[in-house]
Amino acid sequence: MTVTPVVLTFNEDRNIKTTLASLAWAPRVVVLDSGSTDETERIARSFSNVNWFVRGFDNHRAQWRYAIHETAITTDYVLALDADMRPGVGFQDEMDTFLKGAFAGAWVPFEYRMLGQGLMGSIYPAQIRLFRKDQVRIDQPGHSQVFVVNGAVCRFKSQLIHEDLKPVSRWLSNQVKYASLEAARIKCAPRRSFKDWLRIAGLSPAILGAYAYVRSGGPLRSGASRAYACERLIFEAILARMLTERTKGASSITSVPGDGST
C-alpha cells in the first residue's frame, strides 16, 4: 500500500478508536497529537500500526505541515483525516483504483452522521483529502486548513464518514474558537462571498440553519436533522455576533474626535 493515513488528535478518546479501527489496512498510521490529557494516547498506542507523535498546536496549517513532512512518511500518498473521520463503504477499493492513475489528489465527499444516523446530505463540502505528499500545498484561509494540489485531481464516489462523538460542551467551546478565526478571515478578505455578506448582515443563522435542516433530510431524518440544523445555526449565530461586535468596534474607533496629534 502506497498510502499513509495521517490523523490529528486532541482529547479525542470518544472518536479515535473507531477511526483507527477503520484503518487496519494501512501498514503505518501517523497520529499527531496536540497534548491530549484524556485516554487518546492509550487508545491510539493500542493499535500496532500507529506511530504516535506530539506537537504543541499553533494553527492547523503548521500542524498539518509537520504531520505530513516531519514524521518520516515514505509513501507517495497521504490520506489526511480528522479524528472524527473514517473511510466509508467502497472507499478502499476506489482508493486502489485511484493509485493506478496519474492523479495528484482526489476530491472526497462526506457522509455526515448525527446521533448515530446518517444524514441525507449536509452543507459540508467535498475536500481534497487524498494526495501526493510532494505535490500538496496547505492553506488556512479561515478556521481550518485547505489542501491544494499541483496536478490532476479526480472525484471519489465513495465517502468519508464524518461523525463527532464528543460532548456538546466540547463542541461548543470549539465553535467559539473557529468562529473567531472565521470572523478574522472575513474582516480581512479582499473579496467576500455571498455567504460572507449574509454573515455580516446577521442573516446567516436563520438562512443557513434552515438550509441545513432541509439539506440533511428534514422530517425524514427527524432528530438527526434537527440536531444538525441546530449546530449550524449556533455556529452562524456566534460568528454573526462576533462580526457585529467587530463592525461596531471599528465604527466607534473611527467616530472618536481627534485631538490634533499625529
C-alpha positions as CSV (number, residue, x, y, z in Angstrom):
1,M,0.0,0.0,0.0
2,T,1.4,3.4,-1.0
3,V,-0.8,5.5,1.2
4,T,-0.1,6.6,4.8
5,P,-3.2,7.8,6.8
6,V,-2.4,10.8,9.0
7,V,-4.7,11.7,11.8
8,L,-4.6,14.8,14.0
9,T,-5.9,14.5,17.6
10,F,-6.5,16.5,20.8
11,N,-8.6,14.8,23.5
12,E,-10.3,12.5,21.0
13,D,-10.9,9.4,23.2
14,R,-14.6,9.4,22.1
15,N,-13.7,9.2,18.4
16,I,-10.2,7.8,17.9
17,K,-10.9,4.1,18.4
18,T,-13.4,3.9,15.6
19,T,-11.3,5.9,13.3
20,L,-8.1,3.8,13.8
21,A,-10.1,0.6,13.6
22,S,-11.2,1.6,10.1
23,L,-7.5,2.0,9.1
24,A,-6.4,-1.6,9.8
25,W,-5.5,-2.0,6.2
26,A,-2.6,0.5,6.5
27,P,0.8,-0.8,7.5
28,R,1.5,2.6,9.2
29,V,-0.8,5.3,10.5
30,V,0.7,8.6,11.7
31,V,-1.1,10.2,14.7
32,L,0.0,13.7,15.5
33,D,-1.4,14.8,18.9
34,S,-1.5,18.3,20.4
35,G,-1.1,17.3,24.0
36,S,-4.2,15.3,24.9
37,T,-4.9,14.8,28.6
38,D,-7.6,12.1,28.2
39,E,-7.3,8.5,27.0
40,T,-6.4,9.3,23.4
41,E,-2.8,8.3,23.6
42,R,-3.5,5.0,25.4
43,I,-6.2,4.1,22.8
44,A,-4.0,5.1,19.8
45,R,-1.0,3.2,21.1
46,S,-3.1,0.0,21.4
47,F,-3.1,-0.2,17.6
48,S,0.1,-1.9,16.4
49,N,0.2,0.1,13.1
50,V,0.1,3.5,14.8
51,N,3.1,5.8,15.2
52,W,2.5,8.4,17.8
53,F,3.8,12.0,17.6
54,V,3.2,15.1,19.8
55,R,3.5,18.7,18.8
56,G,2.1,21.8,20.5
57,F,-0.7,23.3,18.5
58,D,-0.3,26.7,17.0
59,N,-2.6,26.5,13.9
60,H,-4.0,23.9,11.6
61,R,-1.7,24.7,8.7
62,A,1.5,24.3,10.7
63,Q,0.2,21.2,12.4
64,W,-0.6,19.5,9.1
65,R,2.7,20.6,7.5
66,Y,4.5,18.9,10.4
67,A,2.4,15.8,10.3
68,I,2.9,15.3,6.5
69,H,6.5,16.4,6.1
70,E,8.2,15.8,9.5
71,T,7.1,12.3,10.6
72,A,9.2,10.3,8.2
73,I,6.4,9.3,5.8
74,T,7.9,7.3,2.9
75,T,4.8,6.6,0.9
76,D,3.9,8.7,-2.1
77,Y,0.4,9.4,-0.9
78,V,-1.2,10.6,2.3
79,L,-4.8,10.2,3.4
80,A,-5.5,13.2,5.7
81,L,-8.1,12.7,8.4
82,D,-9.5,14.4,11.4
83,A,-10.1,12.2,14.4
84,D,-13.9,12.1,13.7
85,M,-13.5,10.9,10.1
86,R,-13.2,7.4,8.7
87,P,-13.4,5.7,5.3
88,G,-16.9,4.6,4.3
89,V,-18.1,1.6,2.2
90,G,-16.1,1.2,-1.0
91,F,-13.5,3.8,-0.1
92,Q,-10.6,1.4,0.0
93,D,-11.5,-0.2,-3.4
94,E,-11.8,3.2,-5.0
95,M,-8.5,4.3,-3.5
96,D,-6.8,1.3,-5.1
97,T,-8.1,2.3,-8.4
98,F,-7.1,5.9,-7.8
99,L,-3.5,4.8,-7.2
100,K,-3.2,3.3,-10.6
101,G,-3.9,6.6,-12.3
102,A,-1.7,9.7,-12.7
103,F,-3.5,11.8,-10.1
104,A,-2.1,14.3,-7.7
105,G,-5.1,14.2,-5.4
106,A,-8.8,13.4,-5.0
107,W,-11.9,15.3,-4.0
108,V,-13.7,13.2,-1.4
109,P,-17.4,13.8,-0.4
110,F,-18.6,13.2,3.2
111,E,-21.4,11.3,4.8
112,Y,-22.3,13.4,7.8
113,R,-23.7,11.5,10.8
114,M,-25.6,12.9,13.8
115,L,-26.9,10.9,16.8
116,G,-25.7,7.7,15.1
117,Q,-27.8,8.3,12.0
118,G,-26.6,9.2,8.5
119,L,-28.0,12.4,7.1
120,M,-29.4,12.6,3.6
121,G,-27.0,15.4,2.9
122,S,-25.0,18.2,4.5
123,I,-23.5,21.6,3.8
124,Y,-20.1,20.1,4.4
125,P,-18.3,20.3,1.0
126,A,-16.2,17.7,-0.7
127,Q,-12.5,18.2,0.1
128,I,-9.1,17.1,-1.2
129,R,-8.1,14.5,1.5
130,L,-6.1,12.1,-0.5
131,F,-3.0,13.5,-2.3
132,R,0.6,13.1,-3.3
133,K,2.8,14.2,-0.4
134,D,5.2,16.1,-2.7
135,Q,2.5,17.9,-4.6
136,V,0.3,19.3,-1.8
137,R,0.1,22.9,-0.5
138,I,-1.6,23.6,2.8
139,D,-3.5,26.9,3.1
140,Q,-5.6,28.2,6.0
141,P,-8.0,30.9,4.8
142,G,-10.2,30.6,7.8
143,H,-10.6,28.4,10.9
144,S,-9.3,25.3,9.2
145,Q,-6.8,24.0,6.6
146,V,-7.4,23.5,2.9
147,F,-5.3,21.1,0.9
148,V,-4.4,22.2,-2.6
149,V,-2.5,20.0,-5.1
150,N,-0.5,20.8,-8.2
151,G,-1.7,18.3,-10.7
152,A,-4.6,16.3,-12.0
153,V,-7.4,15.7,-9.5
154,C,-10.3,13.1,-9.6
155,R,-13.5,12.9,-7.6
156,F,-14.4,9.9,-5.5
157,K,-17.9,8.5,-5.4
158,S,-17.3,6.7,-2.1
159,Q,-17.3,8.9,1.0
160,L,-15.6,9.6,4.2
161,I,-17.8,9.3,7.2
162,H,-17.8,12.4,9.5
163,E,-19.2,11.5,12.9
164,D,-18.2,13.5,16.0
165,L,-19.0,11.8,19.3
166,K,-17.5,14.4,21.6
167,P,-19.9,16.0,24.2
168,V,-21.8,19.2,23.3
169,S,-19.9,21.2,25.8
170,R,-16.6,20.4,24.0
171,W,-18.2,21.1,20.6
172,L,-19.5,24.5,21.7
173,S,-16.1,25.6,23.0
174,N,-14.5,24.6,19.7
175,Q,-17.1,26.6,17.7
176,V,-16.2,29.8,19.6
177,K,-12.6,29.4,18.6
178,Y,-13.5,28.5,15.0
179,A,-15.9,31.5,14.7
180,S,-13.2,33.9,15.9
181,L,-10.8,32.7,13.2
182,E,-13.6,32.9,10.6
183,A,-14.5,36.4,11.7
184,A,-10.9,37.5,11.3
185,R,-10.8,36.0,7.8
186,I,-14.0,37.7,6.7
187,K,-12.8,41.1,8.1
188,C,-9.5,40.9,6.1
189,A,-10.8,39.2,3.0
190,P,-10.1,41.3,-0.2
191,R,-13.2,39.7,-1.7
192,R,-16.2,38.4,0.2
193,S,-18.6,35.6,-0.9
194,F,-22.4,35.8,-0.8
195,K,-22.2,33.7,2.4
196,D,-19.8,36.2,4.0
197,W,-22.2,39.0,3.3
198,L,-25.1,37.0,4.8
199,R,-22.9,36.6,7.9
200,I,-22.1,40.3,8.1
201,A,-25.8,41.2,7.7
202,G,-26.7,38.8,10.5
203,L,-28.9,36.7,8.3
204,S,-26.8,33.6,8.2
205,P,-28.2,31.8,11.3
206,A,-31.8,31.7,10.0
207,I,-30.9,31.1,6.4
208,L,-28.1,28.5,6.8
209,G,-29.8,26.8,9.7
210,A,-33.0,26.3,7.6
211,Y,-30.9,25.2,4.6
212,A,-29.0,22.7,6.8
213,Y,-32.3,21.2,8.1
214,V,-33.7,20.7,4.6
215,R,-30.4,19.5,3.1
216,S,-29.9,16.9,5.8
217,G,-33.4,15.4,5.3
218,G,-35.7,17.5,7.4
219,P,-38.5,15.4,8.9
220,L,-37.2,12.3,7.1
221,R,-34.2,12.3,9.5
222,S,-36.1,13.5,12.5
223,G,-33.9,14.3,15.5
224,A,-30.7,13.9,13.5
225,S,-31.6,16.7,11.0
226,R,-32.8,18.9,13.8
227,A,-29.5,18.4,15.7
228,Y,-27.5,19.2,12.6
229,A,-29.5,22.3,11.9
230,C,-29.1,23.5,15.5
231,E,-25.3,23.1,15.2
232,R,-25.2,25.1,12.0
233,L,-27.5,27.8,13.5
234,I,-25.4,28.1,16.7
235,F,-22.1,28.4,14.8
236,E,-23.5,31.0,12.5
237,A,-25.1,32.9,15.4
238,I,-21.8,33.0,17.2
239,L,-20.0,34.2,14.1
240,A,-22.6,36.8,13.2
241,R,-22.4,38.2,16.8
242,M,-18.6,38.4,16.5
243,L,-18.8,40.2,13.2
244,T,-21.3,42.7,14.6
245,E,-19.0,43.3,17.6
246,R,-16.0,43.9,15.3
247,T,-18.0,46.2,13.0
248,K,-19.4,48.2,15.9
249,G,-15.9,48.4,17.4
250,A,-14.4,49.7,14.2
251,S,-17.2,52.3,13.9
252,S,-16.6,53.5,17.4
253,I,-12.9,54.0,16.8
254,T,-13.4,55.9,13.6
255,S,-16.0,58.2,15.2
256,V,-13.8,59.3,18.1
257,P,-12.9,63.0,17.6
258,G,-9.2,63.6,17.1
259,D,-7.0,65.6,19.5
260,G,-4.8,67.0,16.8
261,S,-1.9,64.7,17.5
262,T,-0.1,62.8,14.7
